[in-house]
C-alpha cells in the first residue's frame, strides 16, 4: 500500500469523508507540501530561520490533518532541530521529508 493509499484510507475512516474528497485533499496537500519544502530550504539558506520554522509548523499541521503520518513524524523532528539551532539535523530531516513527499504516490 502506498503512503497515498494509506493516508486516503485513514482519512476516510477517521473523518467519514468520501474517497473523491479525500483524494482531492491529499493531492492538494502534496502540491502545497512540495512548495513549503522549497520555501523552507530557501529560508534556511538565507538564514531566515524563523520563517523556515513557521513553514515547518504549517507543514506539521497540514500533514497531521490529512493523516500523512510519516511526513508528520519527520516534520516534528525537523522542527525541534531547527528550534534547537541544529541546522545539520534539520537539513537532514528536511531531505527525508522531501523524499517522502516525492514518493507519496509510490
Helices and strands as residue ranges (DSSP letters): H 3-15, H 19-45, H 49-65, H 69-83, H 87-102
